[in-house]
Amino acid sequence: MVKPRLILVLGDQLSQGLSALRAGDKSRDIVVMAEVMAEGSYVRHHPQKIVLVLSAMRHFAAELQAQGWQVAYTRLDDPDNSQSIGGELLRHAAVHGATEVLATRPGEWRLIAALNDLPLTVSQHPDDRFLCSDAEFATWAKGRKQLRMEWFYRDMRRKTGLLMQGDDPAGGQWNFDHDNRKPARADLLRPRPPRFAPDAVTAAVIALVRDRFADHFGGLDGFGWATTRPEAQQALDHFITHALPRFGDEQDAMLQDDPTLSHALISPYLNIGLLGWHEVCKAAEDAWRAGRAPLNAVEGFVRQIIGWREFIRGIYFLEGPDYTTRNALGAQRALPPLFWGAKTQMACLSQAVGQTRDLAYAHHIQRLMVTGNFAMLAGVNPAEVHDWYLSVYIDAFEWVEAPNTIGMSQFADGGVVGSKPYAASGAYIDRMSDYCAGCAYRVKDKTGAKACPFNLLYWDFLLRHRDRFAKNPRMAQMYRTWDKMDATRRDTVLTEAADFLRRLDAGETV
């Protein structure tokens, strides 16, 4: 009798075309899916993220069973649950007499190593749900002095033919960023993303997560994320029809009473496998070709998918398992309690963190230019910042989160992802949001008791790292501006920045 093989399907691999499933045989193999505490708690994941993954797993397992697969599914509260992926593979291998595991390579080095360490024969198949394979990215990167997303993105456009007119980019240019950096105004008619009422499966998971993860940061009230592929497709269709036309104009804007603006909110579904990159980009392109969305919006959206998303994944696997430990700027400050909801007088941080707590969501500019910018300017240890982002966002999985945080947000990789740190004073936040109008600080004040902390920390950061950045052509002008300042003002800026950081370290409300 032929021994069965185990086919591992992880919570972010919920795709019918998964390589491990394609390699399997319904007549002999057993799909293993497991809800385990090790995955729910290696960082303190937001409860809504845990609900999304577990509910989507249960729905996907039911789909596989309906297709004729034998599924060995372990629930979190199963008394026999070993509470780790490796432990569940070993347990089911013993039950079924299996010695071989088929897996699609995980998106975290941690799990890749765990599978390699098992006393079973584990075949890790490439995760070909992405446009660019690891080997292709390594070939593209080889010999380049700098790895820049823009050049990679153009190659992906050529490869796919998306938004191309022959050999040329649609509209005569590759990038419409200059059209996509506008502030937004409150608009009661702006469509809101759809919310999906929990079915019986999701309701049971919510109750379980509320019981088991009550001490994790974030709330569960009003959970309304899609947990099945049909619901995810509805979310995509709604975005394409109602929000994509305004996406480009508003993609960098921030409004305190409108956390979603015209964003898609489909990244969780892409990252757990309910949607694929091609269907998402093709839907956007079709909308442009049909005259239902402008080119600047569609190009900006497509760039996020086949440009940034694919580039970031390539960086993660190219740079290796130690990437998350990098700390090029030597930042050592502990993550301030305000990131976990402690009171702050800074309206922008209060808004971004509060929204994250309630929704498990904040869009890319809130992450990069508010929470990320503050952490970098304040010199927070990037490993702690990385853990925080991985914990609190519903779309955060290490392959996508780590390069965005360690690289783009914190410049802790020393310039692998970006050519300069994304450092900004309060003026940027004021320009792109309505946060500053109601803040206890005054964004126009450069010094003094009411000066915006971003204004102080911006210069403090530049001066701490002058040796590294003064010769950077994209930053040299700022150092010239500093050098032209009155000496008394310079001393005041640095003194007040030091006092702010002292109060931050002391746990005072800032």
N, C-alpha and C positions, 0 to 999 in steps of 0.2 A: 504494500500500500504506500502511495506517495505521501510523504509528510506534508502537512499544510505549512504555508509560510505566513508570517504575520505582516500585515501592511499597516504601517503607522501613518495616521492622519492627525496632524496637529491642529490647534485651534485657529491658526492663521493660514491654514491650507485647505480651506473649504471650497474647493473648485473641482468640478466634475472631471476636468481634463488633467488632473494632477498626475505627474509623471509616475509616482509610485502606484497609483491605481491603474494606469495604463500598462504597467509592467506586471500587474497581478492577474490572477485567474479566479473568476467567481466560483468555479467548480471545486477549488481546493483551498483557496487562501482565506484568511480571516483578517478583516479590518479591525485594528485596535484604535480606539479613541478613549481618552481618559481625562477626566476633570480632576486635577491634583493640586493640593495645597502648595507644593513646591513652585508651581507656575503662577499661582495666585499671590504669592507672598515673597518671592525673591527680591522684589521691590514692592512697596505697598501700593499696589495698583488701585486706581479709582474704582469704587464699586460699580459704576456704570460700565466701565470697560470690562470688568469681570462678568457682569450680566450679559453684555453683548456677546462675548466670546462663548460663554457656556450655553446660552440659548441658541446661538447660531450653530454650535456643535451639535446640540440635540436635534435641531431641525435637519441638519445635514445628514446625521446618522440615520434618521428616519427615511430620508430620500434614498440613501444607499441601500437600506434594507428593502425598500420598495422596488429597487432595481435588481434585486436578487443577491446582493452581497450578504455574507454572514458578518455581522458586526458585533464585536465584543466591546461593549460600551461600559465604562466605569463612571458612575456618578460620584460627586464629591463626598456625599454622605454614605456611600457604600461601606459597610463595616469591614470589608475585606480590602479596601483601597490602601495600597502601599503609599500613596500620596506623592509619587514621583513618576515621571515618564519612564525612566529606566526600570523602576520597580514594577510597573504595570506590564511592561514588555516581558520581563522575566517571569512574572506570575502567570501570564497567559501562555507563554512558551511552555511552562511546566504543565499547565492544564491540557494543552492541545498537542504536546509532544513536538513542538516546533523548535528548530535550531537556526532558522534564517529569518531575517527581517528585511522587508523592502521599505525604504523611506525616501521621501523627497527631502533634500538637504534643508535643514532648518535655517531660519534667518538670524540666528544668533550663534556666535562661536561657542558659547556656553553649552548649548544643546548639541551642537556638532560634536564637541569633545565627549559629552555624556554618552552619545550613541556609539562613538568609537571605542569607548571603554567597556562596553558590554561584553560578556562572555558568550556572545552569539555572533553569527555571521550577518553583519549589517551592510546592506548595499544602499548607499546614499546616492539617489539619482538627482541630476541637476534640476533645479527649480526653473523650468522653462516657461513659466508664466510671465516672464519679463522680456522686454524687447531685446536687451543687450545681455549676452552671456558674460560670465566672469572672464572667460578666455578672450572674448572679443574686446572687453573693456581693457584687459591687461595689454593686449596688442595695441589698442588705441593709445594707451598711456605711455607705452615704452618709448624712452628716448626724449620725452617732452620735458622741458625745464619747468613748466608749470601746467597743472591740470585745470583747465578752465571750462566751466559748464557751457559757455556760449559756443565754443568750437565743437564740443561733443554734441550739443543739441542740433547744430546744423547738419552734422553727419547723420543723426537719427532722422531728421526730416528727409534727407536724401534717401536714406534706407527705406523708409516707409512710404514716401511719396505724399505724406500728409501736408496740406497747405502748400503744395508745389504746383507750378505751372511749367511743365517741362523740367529743365534743369535749374530754374530760377524760383525763388520764394514768391508766394502769392503777394501781390501788392508791391513787389519790387524791393522789399527789405525783410530781413530775418526777424527783426525784433521791434515790437511796438511799445517798448517800455515807456518811452517819453509821453505816450498817450494814456498811460495806465497808472499815473501817480497823482490822482486828484483827491482832494478831500470830499467828504460826502455830507449831505444834509439830512436831517430827520425827515422821513417820508412815511406817512401812515399807509400809503398805497403800495409800498415796496413788498412784494410777495415774501411770505415766510416759508422756510423749508418744511416739508411735510413731517408730521410726527405720527408714529404708528402705535396704536393702542396695543398693549401687551396681550398676547393670547394666553391660553392656559399654560403652555410650556414656559413662556417668558415669565408669567406671574409666579410660577413655582420656583424658577431660578431667582427671581427678585427676593422672594421670601428666604431662600437658602443663603443668598449673599448678604442680606440684611442681618441674618443670624451669625454667619461665620466671619464677616469682615466689617463688623460694626465700628471698629476702631480705625478704619482706613479713612483718609482725607477724601471728602466728597459725599454728596447726597444722592439718593435714589428717587426722590420724589419727582414725578413727571417723566420717568424714563419713557422715551419714545423713539428710540433708534430702530432701524430696520434690522431684523434678525434672520431674514430669508432672502434668497436671490430675487424672487418676484418683488418683494418690498424694496430691495436695493435698486432694482430696475425702475420702480416707480419714483424713487428719490432722484435718480439720474434724469428721467424724463421730465420731472418737474423743474429741475435746474435748467435743462436745455431750453425748455419752453418759456419759463418765467424769469429766470435770474441771469442766464448767460448774457443776454443783451447788455446788461449793466455791469457785468462782472469786471471787465477791463477797467472801466472808469473808477470803480470803487474798491479794487482788490487790495489797495494799501491803506484804505481809510479806516478810521475807528470812531464809533459812536457809542456813548455809554448806555443808551436805551435800545440799541439795536446790535446785539452781539454777532449776528450772522450776516447782515448786509446782503450782498448778492453772491456770497460764497456758495460752493456746491455742497459742502458737508458730505462728500462721498468718499473721502480718504479712508475712513474706517472700513468701508466695504471693499475698496481696492486692496487694503492691507490684510484683510482676513480671507480674501478670495471670492467674495460674492459677486464682484465685478472684475472685468479685465481691462487692461490698458487700451486695447484696440477698440473695443466697443464704445468706450468712453470718448476717446479722441475722434472716432468716426462719427459719433452722434453730433459732436461739436462742429466738425468740419461740414457735415451735411446741413446743419443749421445755417452756416455761413453761405454755402453754395446756393441754398434756397432763399437767401436774403432775409433770414429770420434773426441773424445776429451779426454785428459788425466784426470786421477782421481783427481789429485791435483786441477785442474781447476773446475771440476764439484763439488767436495766436498766443495770448497770455496764458490761457487755460491749457492749451496743448503743450506749451513750454514747461508748465509745472509737471505734466505727466511724463512725456517722453524725454524731456530735457532734465529738469531738476531731479525728479524721482529716480530715474534710471542712473543718473550721474552719481547721486548720493549712495545708491546701492553698490555701484561699482567701486566707489571709494572705500566703503566699509569692508568689502572682501579683499580689495587690493592691499589695504593697509594692515590687515591682520588682527589677531586677537588682542594685542596690547593697545589698540587705538584708544579705547576708553580711559586708559590710564595717563594719557598725555596731558602735559601741563606746561606748555611752552612759556607762558608768562609768569610761572611760579606763583600763582594765586593760591592762597591758603586760608582765607577767611571762611568761617563756618556759614552755611546757608542760613540767612536770617529767618526768625520765626514768622515774619510777615508773609513768607512764601507759603506757609501753612495756615494762613488766615488770621494771624495776629494783627491787631489794629495798626494802621498806618495812616498818616495824614496826606500821603501822596495819592491823589485821586486816580492817576493812571494805574498804579500798582494795585490799589484797592479794587478797581474795576476789573483788571485782568485776572487777578487771583480769585476774586469772588465769582466771576463768570466761570472760571475753571472749576472751582469747587461745585458749582451748581449744575454745570452742563458737561463737564469733562472735555470742554472744547474752548479753544481760543484760536483765532486765525493767525496766519503766519507773521503778520506785522506786530500783533500783540505779543507773540512769543519772542520775536527777534528784537524789536525795538523798544519794548517796555520791560518785560521780565528779564530777557536775555541781556539787553543793554545794561540794565541796572546791575545785574550780577557781575558782568565783566568789568564795568567801571568801578564797582566796589571791591573787586579782587576776590570774589567768592571761588572757592576750590571747584574746578570744573567737574570733578568726579561727583560732587554733591549736586551740582546743577544738573548733570546728566541723569543721576538717579531721580531727581525731582521730575524732570520732563518725562522720563520713562514711566514714572508712577502715575502722573495726574492726567495724561491726555489719552483719549479713547482710541486714537489712531497711532499711538506710540508703540513701535516694535523696534528692537535695537538696531537692525540694519538701516532703518530710515531715521530713527531718532538720534543715534550717536553722532553721525557726521554733521547733522544739522546743529547739534548742540556743541560738541567738542570742536568741530571745525568752524561752521559758519557763525554761530552765536557767540562762542567764547574765545575763538582764535587760539584754542589750546593746542591745536595741531601745528602751529607755527606757520600756517599759510598753505597747507595742502588744499583746502577747500576754497579759501578766498584770498585775494591779494592784499587785503587790508582788513582790520577789525571793523565790525559794524558798530562803531562808537558814535554817539550823537548826544547833543545837549537837549535841553527841554524844548528848544525851538522846533525841532523836527516833530515831536509829539504834539505840540501846539498846532503846527501847520496841518497835520494829518488827522486831528481828532477834535472832539469837543470836551476832552477831559479837563483841560487846564482852567476853564472858566469857573468851575466850582471847587478848585483845589485850595487847600489852606496855604499853599505856597504860591508865589507869584512868578510865573514863567519869565516875565520880562526883567525880573530882578537878578542881576548877576552876582551880587554879594549882599550880605545883610541877613537879618533874622528870618525874612520871608523868601529868601532866594531859593529858586527851584534847585533841589539837590542834584538834578542831572547837570545843571550848569556848573556847579562846583566840582562834581566828580569827573566830568568830562576832561577838564584841564588837569586835574590831579592824575587821572589815568595817563594822559599824554605825557606828562612830566615824569611819571614813574618809569615809563617805557621809551623815553626819548632816544636812547642809544639804539633801540631796535627799529623805530619807525621814522626817525627824522629824515632819513634819506629815501623813504618811500615816496615816489613822485605823486601819489594820490593823497599824501598827508603833509608834505613839506610846507604847503601854504599855511596850515594851521600853526605850525611851529613858528613860522615867520610872524603870524598874527600875535602869538604869545610874546615873542621877543620885543615887539613894538609896544606892548602894554606898559603903562606906568608901573614902576617897580613896587610902589605901595599897593596898588591894586593886585599885582601878582601875589604878593605876600598875603594879602587878605584872602584871596581865593584859596590858597593852599592851607592857610590856618583854619578857615571855615570848613573846608573839605575834611581836614583831619578831625575837627570837632564833631562833624556829622558822623564820621566813621567810628569815632570813640563812642558816641551815643548809641549807634547801631550795635556795636559789640557789647555794650552794657545792657542791652535788652530794653532800652528806652523806646517809647513810641516816636517814630520819626515820620 
